[in-house]
């Protein structure tokens, strides 16, 4: 049976809103009006050295934010999470819609909301093969490597510089490796990523410079590689491990490796996530679960998942969190949005759903309860994890 906690978190968040803003440095520092006694809040029960976050779409969910009259969604977001990731607002098509045009409006709204609710922001993403505006797709057909470098450098320096001091972790390079099932196997996406394609003769040099440009624009942000199917030790993460070594040897300011954590009950769970994180941590990198959700296949005509599916989903969310908690270099754990009504899953994976940790009325699923219990057990809220 689910605990009726919605009214508690809404009331706690509302109390926080009437108090003045103060400077907060800890990843999950409790905002005014919330305390460790609020044991239903993920952000309050997490160890102080672990940010617990959610993806959010600023243009859809935060543009109308009024601290005096927040929506229920905004209240829950502020009460539960110490970190937010822009699901779309910092991607190229949203923030750089034309060659000489940058649109920071929705991303600025997200950052302002986070500041008001004493949250940190994960930047996402600076280099990706998807969601590029038409002008990039069209222009890249004739780019030389120098052309691509100039466009990418301007973008990175402009975007990272705009948010200097506001972003604690940046996904600089996202999904830059193919999968084992792609033509050619695991290799850098020099066919689909327009920037890597233009610089296919030496794509690693471009990646090193992308991280350098980002670091020069904001020296305090930790800069990440990020990908899906990157949870366990496998061919793809072996490639990332080798790339990380090569980039570090070249002097790149690479600071972290992120495993997205988009899982499905249609497949098994890779239990080597902790071992994978440990080997990247041994390189001196931070690690993170950056986009966690667990899809459930729903049969036609079903009204919801089976009890067994619900239990398995909770186990997998918690297993990802436990792997993060067991590696002190794991600096953040982010779920990819909430509730199910906001999830990207049904639109991309027909026949699957129920992937988030909160119901559409914001009541907690067993996955939420499992995560909350594990955060409490890891030295809640007042000290680093055990």
MOSULWO-V815858 format. One record per backbone hydrogen bond with DSSP energy under -1.0 kcal/mol. CO is the residue of the C=O (numbers start at 1). NH is the residue of the N-H. E is the energy in kcal/mol with one decimal. If there is no record, write none. Layout:
co:CO nh:NH e:E
co:CO nh:NH e:E
This chain:
co:3 nh:5 e:-2.0
co:5 nh:9 e:-2.1
co:6 nh:10 e:-2.2
co:7 nh:11 e:-2.2
co:8 nh:12 e:-2.4
co:9 nh:13 e:-2.4
co:10 nh:14 e:-2.4
co:11 nh:15 e:-2.1
co:12 nh:16 e:-1.8
co:13 nh:17 e:-1.4
co:16 nh:19 e:-1.3
co:26 nh:29 e:-1.3
co:31 nh:34 e:-2.2
co:35 nh:38 e:-2.1
co:37 nh:39 e:-1.7
co:38 nh:41 e:-1.2
co:41 nh:45 e:-1.4
co:42 nh:46 e:-1.2
co:46 nh:381 e:-1.8
co:47 nh:50 e:-1.7
co:51 nh:333 e:-2.5
co:52 nh:82 e:-2.3
co:52 nh:83 e:-1.2
co:53 nh:335 e:-2.7
co:54 nh:85 e:-2.0
co:56 nh:87 e:-2.8
co:57 nh:61 e:-2.8
co:58 nh:62 e:-2.2
co:58 nh:63 e:-1.4
co:62 nh:65 e:-1.8
co:66 nh:69 e:-2.2
co:71 nh:75 e:-2.1
co:72 nh:76 e:-2.4
co:73 nh:77 e:-2.7
co:74 nh:78 e:-2.0
co:75 nh:79 e:-2.2
co:76 nh:80 e:-2.4
co:77 nh:81 e:-1.7
co:80 nh:43 e:-1.3
co:82 nh:120 e:-2.6
co:83 nh:54 e:-1.5
co:84 nh:122 e:-2.4
co:85 nh:56 e:-2.5
co:88 nh:91 e:-1.6
co:91 nh:95 e:-2.4
co:92 nh:96 e:-2.6
co:95 nh:103 e:-1.8
co:98 nh:101 e:-2.0
co:104 nh:108 e:-3.2
co:105 nh:109 e:-1.8
co:106 nh:110 e:-1.9
co:107 nh:111 e:-2.3
co:108 nh:112 e:-2.6
co:109 nh:113 e:-2.3
co:110 nh:114 e:-2.5
co:111 nh:115 e:-2.5
co:112 nh:116 e:-2.2
co:113 nh:117 e:-1.6
co:114 nh:119 e:-2.9
co:115 nh:118 e:-1.3
co:120 nh:84 e:-2.3
co:121 nh:168 e:-2.0
co:123 nh:171 e:-2.9
co:127 nh:174 e:-2.8
co:131 nh:93 e:-1.9
co:133 nh:137 e:-1.7
co:134 nh:138 e:-2.8
co:135 nh:139 e:-2.5
co:136 nh:140 e:-2.5
co:139 nh:142 e:-1.7
co:144 nh:148 e:-2.3
co:145 nh:149 e:-2.7
co:146 nh:150 e:-2.1
co:147 nh:151 e:-2.2
co:148 nh:152 e:-2.7
co:149 nh:153 e:-2.8
co:150 nh:154 e:-2.1
co:151 nh:155 e:-2.2
co:152 nh:156 e:-2.9
co:153 nh:157 e:-2.7
co:154 nh:158 e:-2.2
co:155 nh:159 e:-2.9
co:156 nh:160 e:-2.5
co:157 nh:161 e:-1.4
co:158 nh:162 e:-1.9
co:159 nh:163 e:-1.5
co:161 nh:164 e:-1.2
co:163 nh:166 e:-2.8
co:168 nh:222 e:-2.2
co:169 nh:123 e:-3.1
co:170 nh:172 e:-1.3
co:170 nh:224 e:-3.4
co:171 nh:126 e:-1.6
co:172 nh:127 e:-1.2
co:173 nh:226 e:-2.0
co:176 nh:189 e:-2.8
co:179 nh:182 e:-1.3
co:182 nh:185 e:-2.6
co:187 nh:178 e:-2.9
co:188 nh:190 e:-2.6
co:189 nh:193 e:-1.9
co:193 nh:197 e:-2.7
co:194 nh:198 e:-1.7
co:195 nh:199 e:-1.3
co:197 nh:200 e:-1.4
co:199 nh:202 e:-1.6
co:202 nh:206 e:-1.1
co:203 nh:207 e:-2.1
co:204 nh:208 e:-2.8
co:205 nh:209 e:-2.1
co:206 nh:210 e:-2.5
co:207 nh:211 e:-2.1
co:208 nh:212 e:-2.0
co:209 nh:213 e:-3.2
co:210 nh:214 e:-2.0
co:211 nh:215 e:-2.4
co:212 nh:216 e:-2.4
co:213 nh:217 e:-1.7
co:214 nh:218 e:-1.7
co:218 nh:221 e:-1.3
co:222 nh:170 e:-2.8
co:223 nh:255 e:-2.8
co:223 nh:256 e:-1.8
co:224 nh:172 e:-1.5
co:224 nh:173 e:-1.4
co:225 nh:258 e:-3.0
co:226 nh:175 e:-3.0
co:227 nh:260 e:-2.7
co:234 nh:238 e:-2.4
co:235 nh:239 e:-1.8
co:236 nh:240 e:-2.0
co:237 nh:241 e:-2.6
co:238 nh:242 e:-2.3
co:239 nh:243 e:-2.5
co:240 nh:244 e:-3.0
co:241 nh:245 e:-2.0
co:242 nh:246 e:-2.3
co:243 nh:247 e:-3.0
co:244 nh:248 e:-2.6
co:245 nh:249 e:-2.3
co:246 nh:250 e:-1.4
co:247 nh:252 e:-2.6
co:248 nh:251 e:-1.5
co:252 nh:254 e:-1.4
co:255 nh:286 e:-3.0
co:256 nh:225 e:-1.9
co:257 nh:288 e:-1.4
co:258 nh:227 e:-1.7
co:259 nh:290 e:-1.8
co:260 nh:291 e:-2.3
co:261 nh:263 e:-1.0
co:261 nh:293 e:-1.9
co:263 nh:295 e:-3.1
co:264 nh:267 e:-1.5
co:272 nh:276 e:-2.5
co:273 nh:277 e:-2.7
co:274 nh:278 e:-2.7
co:275 nh:279 e:-1.7
co:276 nh:280 e:-1.6
co:277 nh:281 e:-2.7
co:278 nh:282 e:-1.8
co:280 nh:283 e:-1.0
co:280 nh:285 e:-1.5
co:281 nh:284 e:-2.0
co:286 nh:257 e:-2.1
co:287 nh:331 e:-2.2
co:288 nh:259 e:-2.6
co:289 nh:334 e:-2.7
co:292 nh:336 e:-2.8
co:293 nh:263 e:-3.0
co:295 nh:265 e:-2.3
co:296 nh:353 e:-2.1
co:299 nh:302 e:-2.3
co:306 nh:310 e:-2.4
co:307 nh:311 e:-2.3
co:308 nh:312 e:-2.4
co:309 nh:313 e:-2.6
co:310 nh:314 e:-2.1
co:311 nh:315 e:-2.1
co:312 nh:316 e:-2.1
co:313 nh:317 e:-2.5
co:314 nh:318 e:-2.4
co:315 nh:319 e:-2.2
co:316 nh:320 e:-2.2
co:317 nh:321 e:-2.2
co:318 nh:322 e:-3.1
co:319 nh:323 e:-2.1
co:320 nh:324 e:-1.8
co:321 nh:325 e:-2.9
co:322 nh:326 e:-2.2
co:324 nh:327 e:-1.3
co:327 nh:330 e:-2.7
co:329 nh:287 e:-2.0
co:331 nh:51 e:-2.4
co:332 nh:289 e:-1.8
co:333 nh:53 e:-2.7
co:334 nh:292 e:-2.7
co:335 nh:55 e:-1.9
co:335 nh:337 e:-2.0
co:339 nh:342 e:-1.8
co:340 nh:343 e:-1.5
co:345 nh:348 e:-1.2
co:345 nh:349 e:-3.5
co:349 nh:352 e:-2.1
co:351 nh:298 e:-3.1
co:353 nh:296 e:-2.2
co:355 nh:294 e:-2.0
co:357 nh:365 e:-2.1
co:359 nh:362 e:-2.2
co:363 nh:359 e:-2.9
co:365 nh:369 e:-1.9
co:366 nh:370 e:-2.6
co:367 nh:371 e:-2.2
co:368 nh:372 e:-2.8
co:369 nh:373 e:-2.3
co:370 nh:374 e:-1.9
co:371 nh:375 e:-2.4
co:372 nh:376 e:-2.1
co:373 nh:377 e:-1.9
co:380 nh:382 e:-1.4
co:383 nh:48 e:-1.6
